[in-house]
Amino acid sequence: MRYRTLGKTGLEVSELGFGAWGIGRDAWIGADDDESLRALRIAIEHGVNFLDTAYAYGNGHSEKLVGAAVRDAAETVYVASKVPPKNMQWPARPGVRVEEVFPGDWIVGCTEGSLENLGLESIDVQQLHVWSDDWIGQGDWLEKIEGLKRDGKIRFFGISINDHQPENAIQLVESGIVDTVQVIYNVFDQSPEDALFPAVEAARVGVIARVPFDEGALTGSVRPETTFPEDDFRNEYFAGERKREVWERVQAIARDLDVEVEGLAEVALRFCLSHPATTVVIPGMRSTRNVERNVHAAEAGPLEASQLAALRRHRWVDS
């Protein structure tokens, strides 16, 4: 396992992190707690030392599993969690003031709830689960974040950028307030490279890349005939013609790179790690099989320049 420095935090984190949304069991149907714990523990054994969860994932269920794995680990493992918006709206709506979304007392209360779920004394990276650059200078959220740091309840502060809105955090990055940003970055959505990545590199802000497989599309497992369990969020995500569209696009990628469709998951993960701005990529891993495959892909390292050049042509603005 390779490691990178998480921006100005100084934390040395594994290039492959563990995305723990799916093990919360609320949106991804079919997760099994015993298998989730095995996956977490095997990931840690393979050198994965960065686990990303959230207070809202299964109403704390994901945090409880992550905490159990971390407390059992012999190695140092870093935990990132997130404060949900008080109005429970994802993404943040334009024009809504921060007092409606992240009042200071809400941030403190959710953080204390996360610590209780995790069974830990401190969260290494506490993030706000949505963001708008309009909130800089509004409300008391920053005062409360700084207080949580002084009290030792959190070590570093980050945000999770709204889906497909990487420019909506550049002012925050340039302010010097934030230690990390979490952003969607994959072969289809390469937009963070345009302005966000230059900004974070200049400000020494760590980047947590999420959704590297576009919720499974870039693994080649989503085809026109694919079905998902009832109440699984992917039914909405892949609604309409999207399953057909992604299947046609992944076949085109496979032809362009002269690889089998079944090998695209490794390509997709390595694409994220090929950009120097990326610190850690956090695919969801609900099974030991997922862990083993992703560890193997991460260990293969960045893609070759010719492969990256080919993948640039598959940027999908509407992702």
C-alpha positions as CSV (number, residue, x, y, z in Angstrom):
1,M,0.0,0.0,0.0
2,R,1.2,3.5,-0.9
3,Y,0.7,6.5,1.3
4,R,0.3,10.2,0.7
5,T,0.2,13.3,3.0
6,L,-3.3,14.6,3.5
7,G,-2.6,18.2,2.7
8,K,-1.4,20.4,5.6
9,T,-2.8,18.0,8.2
10,G,0.5,16.0,8.0
11,L,-1.4,12.7,8.3
12,E,0.1,9.9,6.2
13,V,-3.0,8.2,4.7
14,S,-3.3,5.2,2.4
15,E,-4.0,6.0,-1.2
16,L,-7.0,3.6,-0.9
17,G,-9.5,4.5,1.7
18,F,-12.7,2.8,2.8
19,G,-15.9,4.4,1.8
20,A,-18.5,3.4,4.5
21,W,-21.8,4.7,3.1
22,G,-22.9,1.3,1.8
23,I,-22.4,-0.5,5.1
24,G,-24.9,1.8,6.7
25,R,-27.6,-0.3,5.0
26,D,-30.0,2.6,4.5
27,A,-29.5,3.4,0.8
28,W,-27.5,0.4,-0.5
29,I,-29.7,-2.7,0.0
30,G,-28.1,-6.0,0.8
31,A,-25.2,-5.1,3.2
32,D,-24.5,-7.7,5.9
33,D,-23.0,-6.5,9.2
34,D,-20.7,-9.5,9.7
35,E,-19.4,-9.2,6.1
36,S,-19.0,-5.4,6.5
37,L,-16.9,-5.9,9.6
38,R,-14.8,-8.5,7.9
39,A,-14.3,-6.2,5.0
40,L,-13.2,-3.3,7.3
41,R,-10.8,-5.5,9.2
42,I,-9.2,-7.0,6.0
43,A,-8.8,-3.6,4.5
44,I,-7.0,-2.5,7.7
45,E,-4.8,-5.6,7.5
46,H,-3.9,-4.6,3.9
47,G,-2.7,-1.2,5.1
48,V,-5.9,0.8,4.5
49,N,-5.7,3.4,7.3
50,F,-8.4,5.9,6.2
51,L,-12.1,5.2,6.8
52,D,-14.8,7.7,5.7
53,T,-18.2,7.5,7.3
54,A,-21.0,9.9,8.3
55,Y,-23.5,10.5,11.0
56,A,-26.3,10.1,8.4
57,Y,-25.2,6.7,7.0
58,G,-27.8,4.4,8.4
59,N,-28.5,6.9,11.3
60,G,-25.2,6.1,12.8
61,H,-25.0,2.4,11.9
62,S,-22.0,2.9,9.6
63,E,-20.2,4.8,12.3
64,K,-20.8,2.0,14.8
65,L,-19.2,-0.6,12.5
66,V,-16.3,1.7,11.7
67,G,-15.7,2.4,15.3
68,A,-15.7,-1.3,16.2
69,A,-13.1,-2.1,13.5
70,V,-10.9,0.9,14.6
71,R,-11.0,0.0,18.2
72,D,-9.9,-3.6,17.4
73,A,-7.1,-2.5,15.1
74,A,-3.5,-2.8,16.2
75,E,-2.5,-0.2,13.6
76,T,-3.2,3.5,13.6
77,V,-6.4,4.1,11.6
78,Y,-7.7,7.6,10.8
79,V,-11.5,8.2,10.8
80,A,-13.4,10.9,8.8
81,S,-17.0,11.5,9.5
82,K,-19.6,14.1,8.5
83,V,-22.2,16.4,10.0
84,P,-25.5,16.1,8.1
85,P,-27.4,19.3,7.1
86,K,-30.0,20.2,9.7
87,N,-32.6,20.7,7.0
88,M,-31.7,17.3,5.6
89,Q,-31.3,18.6,2.1
90,W,-28.7,17.1,-0.2
91,P,-27.2,19.0,-2.0
92,A,-27.3,22.5,-0.4
93,R,-29.9,24.7,-2.0
94,P,-28.9,28.0,-3.5
95,G,-29.9,31.0,-1.4
96,V,-30.3,29.1,1.9
97,R,-28.4,30.6,4.7
98,V,-26.0,28.6,6.8
99,E,-28.0,29.1,10.0
100,E,-30.7,26.8,8.5
101,V,-28.2,24.1,7.5
102,F,-25.3,24.2,10.0
103,P,-26.1,26.2,13.1
104,G,-23.2,25.8,15.5
105,D,-25.0,23.9,18.2
106,W,-26.2,21.4,15.5
107,I,-22.6,20.8,14.5
108,V,-21.5,20.2,18.1
109,G,-24.4,17.9,18.9
110,C,-23.9,15.8,15.8
111,T,-20.2,15.6,16.4
112,E,-20.8,14.4,19.9
113,G,-23.3,11.9,18.5
114,S,-20.7,10.6,16.1
115,L,-18.1,10.2,18.8
116,E,-20.7,8.1,20.8
117,N,-21.4,6.0,17.8
118,L,-17.7,5.5,17.0
119,G,-16.7,4.9,20.6
120,L,-13.7,7.2,20.1
121,E,-12.5,10.3,21.9
122,S,-11.7,12.2,18.7
123,I,-12.6,12.3,15.0
124,D,-9.5,12.8,12.8
125,V,-11.4,14.7,10.1
126,Q,-14.8,16.1,10.7
127,Q,-16.6,17.3,7.6
128,L,-19.8,19.2,6.7
129,H,-21.8,16.9,4.5
130,V,-22.9,19.7,2.1
131,W,-21.4,23.0,1.2
132,S,-21.9,26.4,-0.4
133,D,-19.2,29.0,-0.7
134,D,-21.9,31.6,0.1
135,W,-21.7,30.5,3.8
136,I,-18.2,31.9,4.3
137,G,-18.6,34.7,6.9
138,Q,-22.2,33.6,7.8
139,G,-23.3,32.1,11.1
140,D,-21.3,30.6,13.9
141,W,-20.3,27.3,12.3
142,L,-16.6,28.2,12.1
143,E,-16.5,29.3,15.8
144,K,-18.0,25.9,16.8
145,I,-15.5,24.0,14.6
146,E,-12.6,25.8,16.2
147,G,-14.1,25.1,19.6
148,L,-14.3,21.3,18.8
149,K,-10.7,21.4,17.8
150,R,-9.7,23.1,21.0
151,D,-11.6,20.6,23.0
152,G,-9.9,17.7,21.2
153,K,-13.1,16.3,19.8
154,I,-11.9,16.8,16.2
155,R,-8.5,17.2,14.8
156,F,-9.0,18.6,11.4
157,F,-11.9,20.1,9.4
158,G,-13.2,19.3,5.9
159,I,-16.2,19.6,3.7
160,S,-18.0,17.3,1.3
161,I,-18.6,19.2,-1.9
162,N,-22.1,19.0,-3.5
163,D,-22.3,16.5,-6.3
164,H,-20.7,17.8,-9.5
165,Q,-20.1,21.3,-8.1
166,P,-16.3,21.4,-7.6
167,E,-16.1,25.2,-8.1
168,N,-18.5,25.7,-5.2
169,A,-15.6,25.3,-2.7
170,I,-12.8,27.3,-4.2
171,Q,-13.4,30.3,-2.1
172,L,-13.3,28.2,1.0
173,V,-10.1,26.5,-0.1
174,E,-8.4,29.8,-0.8
175,S,-9.5,31.2,2.6
176,G,-7.2,28.7,4.4
177,I,-10.0,27.6,6.7
178,V,-10.4,24.1,5.5
179,D,-8.0,21.1,5.7
180,T,-9.6,18.7,3.3
181,V,-12.3,18.6,0.6
182,Q,-14.2,15.6,-0.5
183,V,-15.3,15.6,-4.2
184,I,-16.8,13.4,-6.9
185,Y,-13.9,12.6,-9.3
186,N,-13.9,9.8,-11.8
187,V,-13.4,9.1,-15.5
188,F,-16.8,10.6,-16.4
189,D,-16.7,13.6,-14.1
190,Q,-13.2,15.0,-14.5
191,S,-14.4,18.6,-13.7
192,P,-12.4,18.9,-10.5
193,E,-9.3,19.1,-12.6
194,D,-10.4,22.4,-14.1
195,A,-10.2,24.8,-11.1
196,L,-10.5,22.9,-7.9
197,F,-7.4,20.8,-8.1
198,P,-5.1,23.8,-8.9
199,A,-6.6,25.6,-5.9
200,V,-6.1,22.8,-3.5
201,E,-2.5,22.2,-4.6
202,A,-1.7,25.9,-4.1
203,A,-3.4,25.8,-0.6
204,R,-2.1,22.4,0.4
205,V,-5.6,21.1,1.1
206,G,-6.1,17.3,1.1
207,V,-8.4,15.8,-1.5
208,I,-10.7,12.8,-0.7
209,A,-12.0,11.5,-4.1
210,R,-15.4,9.8,-3.9
211,V,-17.5,7.9,-6.3
212,P,-14.6,6.6,-8.4
213,F,-16.8,4.0,-10.1
214,D,-19.8,6.3,-10.7
215,E,-21.9,4.2,-8.4
216,G,-20.9,1.0,-10.2
217,A,-21.2,2.3,-13.8
218,L,-17.4,2.3,-14.4
219,T,-17.0,-1.3,-13.2
220,G,-19.0,-2.5,-16.2
221,S,-21.6,-4.1,-14.0
222,V,-24.4,-1.8,-14.9
223,R,-26.1,-2.9,-18.2
224,P,-29.4,-2.1,-19.8
225,E,-31.0,-5.1,-18.2
226,T,-29.5,-4.6,-14.7
227,T,-32.0,-4.4,-11.8
228,F,-31.5,-3.2,-8.3
229,P,-33.3,-4.2,-5.1
230,E,-36.4,-2.2,-4.1
231,D,-35.6,1.0,-2.2
232,D,-31.9,0.9,-3.4
233,F,-30.9,4.5,-4.4
234,R,-29.4,3.2,-7.6
235,N,-32.9,2.8,-9.0
236,E,-33.2,6.6,-9.1
237,Y,-29.5,7.2,-10.0
238,F,-29.8,5.0,-13.1
239,A,-33.3,5.9,-14.0
240,G,-34.5,6.5,-17.6
241,E,-31.9,5.8,-20.3
242,R,-28.8,6.1,-18.0
243,K,-28.2,2.4,-17.8
244,R,-28.0,2.1,-21.5
245,E,-25.9,5.3,-21.8
246,V,-23.3,4.2,-19.3
247,W,-23.1,0.7,-20.8
248,E,-22.4,2.1,-24.2
249,R,-19.8,4.5,-22.8
250,V,-17.9,1.8,-20.7
251,Q,-17.8,-0.4,-23.8
252,A,-16.2,2.5,-25.7
253,I,-13.6,3.0,-22.9
254,A,-12.7,-0.7,-23.0
255,R,-12.2,-0.6,-26.8
256,D,-10.2,2.6,-26.5
257,L,-7.8,1.1,-23.9
258,D,-7.9,-2.4,-25.4
259,V,-9.0,-3.9,-22.1
260,E,-11.9,-6.2,-21.1
261,V,-14.9,-4.5,-19.6
262,E,-14.3,-6.6,-16.5
263,G,-11.0,-4.8,-16.1
264,L,-12.4,-1.3,-16.0
265,A,-12.8,-1.1,-12.3
266,E,-9.0,-1.2,-11.8
267,V,-8.6,1.4,-14.6
268,A,-11.2,3.7,-12.9
269,L,-9.5,3.5,-9.5
270,R,-6.1,4.1,-10.9
271,F,-7.3,7.1,-12.9
272,C,-8.2,8.8,-9.7
273,L,-4.8,8.1,-8.2
274,S,-3.0,9.3,-11.2
275,H,-3.7,13.0,-10.5
276,P,-1.2,14.4,-8.0
277,A,-3.9,16.5,-6.3
278,T,-5.7,13.4,-5.1
279,T,-4.7,12.2,-1.7
280,V,-7.0,9.3,-1.1
281,V,-9.8,7.6,-3.1
282,I,-12.7,6.1,-1.1
283,P,-14.6,3.5,-3.1
284,G,-17.5,1.8,-1.2
285,M,-16.5,-1.6,0.0
286,R,-19.2,-3.8,1.4
287,S,-17.5,-7.1,1.0
288,T,-14.1,-8.8,1.4
289,R,-14.2,-9.4,-2.4
290,N,-14.5,-5.6,-3.0
291,V,-11.5,-5.0,-0.6
292,E,-9.2,-7.5,-2.3
293,R,-10.0,-6.1,-5.8
294,N,-9.5,-2.5,-4.8
295,V,-6.3,-3.2,-2.9
296,H,-4.9,-4.9,-5.9
297,A,-5.9,-2.0,-8.2
298,A,-4.4,0.6,-5.8
299,E,-1.1,-1.3,-5.6
300,A,-0.8,-1.2,-9.4
301,G,-0.2,2.5,-9.1
302,P,-1.0,5.4,-11.5
303,L,-1.9,4.8,-15.2
304,E,0.5,5.4,-18.0
305,A,0.4,8.7,-19.8
306,S,-1.1,7.2,-23.0
307,Q,-3.9,5.6,-21.0
308,L,-4.7,8.9,-19.3
309,A,-4.7,10.7,-22.6
310,A,-7.3,8.1,-23.9
311,L,-9.5,8.5,-20.9
312,R,-9.6,12.3,-21.3
313,R,-11.7,11.7,-24.3
314,H,-14.4,10.0,-22.2
315,R,-15.2,12.9,-20.0
316,W,-19.0,13.1,-19.7
317,V,-20.1,16.5,-18.7
318,D,-23.7,15.3,-17.9
319,S,-22.5,12.7,-15.4
